[in-house]
Amino acid sequence: MKVAIMGYGTIGSGVAEVLRVNQDQLQKKVGEPVTLKYVLDIRDSIPEDADKLINDFSIIENDEEIKLVVETMGGIHPAYEFVKSCLEKGKHVVTSNKALVDAFGSKLIGIAKEHHCNFYFEASVGGGIPVIRTIYHNYAGENLTEITGIMNGTTNFILTNMREKGADFDEVLAEAQRLGYAERDPSSDIDGFDTSRKTAILLSMASGNRCRHEDIYTEGIRNISKLDFEYAKELGMTIKLLGSVQQVEDKYFAYVVPMVVPKSDPLFSVDGVFNGIKIVGNCLGTTMLYGMGAGKLPTASAVVSDIIAAVRHQDEFQGIGWSEKMLEIEPMGSNAFTYLLRVEGTCEEIKDDLKEFFLEDSELKPVILNGRTDEFAFITDVMFESDFLDNLKAFEEKTGRRIIHYIRTEKEEN
Ligand SMILES: NC(=O)c1ccc[n+]([C@@H]2O[C@H](COP(=O)([O-])OP(=O)(O)OC[C@H]3O[C@@H](n4cnc5c(N)ncnc54)[C@H](OP(=O)(O)O)[C@@H]3O)[C@@H](O)[C@H]2O)c1
């Protein structure tokens, strides 16, 4: 199998390295040599594989010997046009590009089907964690009720450091940028859009229908403070940015939000740049995939796993993916959560109001940090988000007390 890589950056060069280092093993596994013929990049020179460097896409497009193309350029254009053209020529395509899969996945899967080739995208979610194939193959017989994950190493690094060092967001973000764990423009990570794209891909996989990340309610971690962590710590919990997909009968729910996570949740212990993806099935129960969600070689390893699949299935369309039919996601207001609520002042004189608006079923258990009198926190009953927001407003109007911050809370698992 002759292969071309489009985009010789972090991941593309990693794929070339894995193909080089594991050449013999790969040949044994798939029964034929997998040979890198071209590397397409906009640069004029690259440190390795210089003899394979080309700048003109049409060379790949028109070379009949190239049966498989790896797209690791990133971005949507011209990645979409290049991938589409390769598939139309019957070349298998493997990509690590979540933006491309989120925006055009169903279209490209349809084109692959029409031209009897495959479009693979394992590395687009969870880097080196094999979540796409696990959902498609291993859990094909499951009714998946929930997929919830920590899918962004940058934000997890920041949140982990805020907890461990008792530091504020800006301070830790600056350190993450200095260490190269966060981009100079970190918006895509810290505002949750990277997680939201991955969540959209998982929801599309789980439901079989197309979902766009723009339709998923998304909040990032900019508003999480060291005091939020102190309250979470006091409760034996922590805070994580979670992308979550849930199915209840024929309804789908999805969101990306920072959440207070209890110790009983396996995601509690996923720290630093690591990713964890929890999958719940009706027969399976709860399982979690854990590992490096990004980085040169872990992500390249996932790309190479797709290359192996493409070689093994070179004459058949495998059908990993979803249809073009748009999925309707339930509105955010119809999700139910408990909330960690930070309220201005002390709680004594507003106990009855707290009970009226947030605690119909349970007792008020206030958390007061170091005898503070300017604020306290507590966890509400389970409430639908729309009711919670209405009650929040009504509570502030009635009592004149400000809600300082709220964070949705994951329920304790038994
Ligand atoms: N890095 C990770 O850990 C990771 C993990 C999972 C998934 N991904 C995804 O993998 C993709 C690649 O990421 P990366 O980190 O490897 O990015 P990168 O280091 O920026 O590499 C992209 C490469 O493609 C080249 N390129 C850009 N436009 C091109 C064009 N029109 N024609 C030919 N070459 C072009 C770039 O050249 P210039 O440098 O000259 O612009 C660069 O060498 C992205 O979609 C990313 O989201 C990355």
The ligand as an SDF file (V2000), in Angstrom:
LIG
                    3D

 48 52  0  0  0  0  0  0  0  0999 V2000
   -1.3660   18.1560   17.9210 N   0  0  0  0  0  0  0  0  0  0  0  0
   -2.1310   17.2550   18.5310 C   0  0  0  0  0  0  0  0  0  0  0  0
   -1.8040   16.7680   19.6080 O   0  0  0  0  0  0  0  0  0  0  0  0
   -3.4020   16.7660   17.8740 C   0  0  0  0  0  0  0  0  0  0  0  0
   -4.1270   15.7260   18.4790 C   0  0  0  0  0  0  0  0  0  0  0  0
   -5.2900   15.2440   17.8500 C   0  0  0  0  0  0  0  0  0  0  0  0
   -5.7010   15.7980   16.6630 C   0  0  0  0  0  0  0  0  0  0  0  0
   -4.9780   16.8240   16.1100 N   0  0  0  0  0  0  0  0  0  0  0  0
   -5.4590   17.3800   14.8470 C   0  0  0  0  0  0  0  0  0  0  0  0
   -4.5690   16.9900   13.8110 O   0  0  0  0  0  0  0  0  0  0  0  0
   -4.5010   18.0290   12.8250 C   0  0  0  0  0  0  0  0  0  0  0  0
   -3.0500   18.4500   12.6580 C   0  0  0  0  0  0  0  0  0  0  0  0
   -2.5710   18.9630   13.8870 O   0  0  0  0  0  0  0  0  0  0  0  0
   -1.0250   19.3120   14.1180 P   0  0  0  0  0  0  0  0  0  0  0  0
   -0.9030   19.6080   15.5660 O   0  0  0  0  0  0  0  0  0  0  0  0
   -0.1740   18.2800   13.5100 O   0  0  0  0  0  0  0  0  0  0  0  0
   -0.9340   20.6930   13.2910 O   0  0  0  0  0  0  0  0  0  0  0  0
    0.3900   21.3760   12.7250 P   0  0  0  0  0  0  0  0  0  0  0  0
    1.5630   20.9940   13.5620 O   0  0  0  0  0  0  0  0  0  0  0  0
    0.0780   22.8060   12.5450 O   0  0  0  0  0  0  0  0  0  0  0  0
    0.5700   20.6800   11.3060 O   0  0  0  0  0  0  0  0  0  0  0  0
   -0.1700   20.9990   10.1570 C   0  0  0  0  0  0  0  0  0  0  0  0
    0.8050   20.9440    8.9960 C   0  0  0  0  0  0  0  0  0  0  0  0
    0.0590   21.0700    7.7880 O   0  0  0  0  0  0  0  0  0  0  0  0
    0.6670   22.0750    6.9680 C   0  0  0  0  0  0  0  0  0  0  0  0
   -0.3550   22.6850    6.1370 N   0  0  0  0  0  0  0  0  0  0  0  0
   -1.2840   23.5910    6.4810 C   0  0  0  0  0  0  0  0  0  0  0  0
   -2.0550   23.9090    5.4180 N   0  0  0  0  0  0  0  0  0  0  0  0
   -1.5770   23.1890    4.3810 C   0  0  0  0  0  0  0  0  0  0  0  0
   -1.9210   23.0970    2.9980 C   0  0  0  0  0  0  0  0  0  0  0  0
   -2.8940   23.8270    2.4970 N   0  0  0  0  0  0  0  0  0  0  0  0
   -1.2210   22.2480    2.2330 N   0  0  0  0  0  0  0  0  0  0  0  0
   -0.2170   21.5280    2.7270 C   0  0  0  0  0  0  0  0  0  0  0  0
    0.1780   21.5800    4.0190 N   0  0  0  0  0  0  0  0  0  0  0  0
   -0.4890   22.4070    4.8290 C   0  0  0  0  0  0  0  0  0  0  0  0
    1.2540   23.0500    7.9810 C   0  0  0  0  0  0  0  0  0  0  0  0
    2.2600   23.8560    7.3940 O   0  0  0  0  0  0  0  0  0  0  0  0
    2.6810   25.2270    8.1480 P   0  0  0  0  0  0  0  0  0  0  0  0
    3.2240   24.8420    9.4830 O   0  0  0  0  0  0  0  0  0  0  0  0
    3.7270   25.7900    7.2660 O   0  0  0  0  0  0  0  0  0  0  0  0
    1.4440   26.0430    8.2400 O   0  0  0  0  0  0  0  0  0  0  0  0
    1.8330   22.0830    9.0160 C   0  0  0  0  0  0  0  0  0  0  0  0
    3.0940   21.6020    8.6580 O   0  0  0  0  0  0  0  0  0  0  0  0
   -5.4180   19.1460   13.3400 C   0  0  0  0  0  0  0  0  0  0  0  0
   -6.6730   19.0030   12.7390 O   0  0  0  0  0  0  0  0  0  0  0  0
   -5.5090   18.8900   14.8220 C   0  0  0  0  0  0  0  0  0  0  0  0
   -6.7280   19.3490   15.3860 O   0  0  0  0  0  0  0  0  0  0  0  0
   -3.8370   17.3050   16.6770 C   0  0  0  0  0  0  0  0  0  0  0  0
  1  2  1  0
  2  3  2  0
  2  4  1  0
  4  5  1  0
  4 48  2  0
  5  6  2  0
  6  7  1  0
  7  8  2  0
  8  9  1  0
  8 48  1  0
  9 10  1  0
  9 46  1  0
 10 11  1  0
 11 12  1  0
 11 44  1  0
 12 13  1  0
 13 14  1  0
 14 15  2  0
 14 16  1  0
 14 17  1  0
 17 18  1  0
 18 19  2  0
 18 20  1  0
 18 21  1  0
 21 22  1  0
 22 23  1  0
 23 24  1  0
 23 42  1  0
 24 25  1  0
 25 26  1  0
 25 36  1  0
 26 27  1  0
 26 35  1  0
 27 28  2  0
 28 29  1  0
 29 30  1  0
 29 35  2  0
 30 31  1  0
 30 32  2  0
 32 33  1  0
 33 34  2  0
 34 35  1  0
 36 37  1  0
 36 42  1  0
 37 38  1  0
 38 39  2  0
 38 40  1  0
 38 41  1  0
 42 43  1  0
 44 45  1  0
 44 46  1  0
 46 47  1  0
M  CHG  2   8   1  16  -1
M  END
$$$$
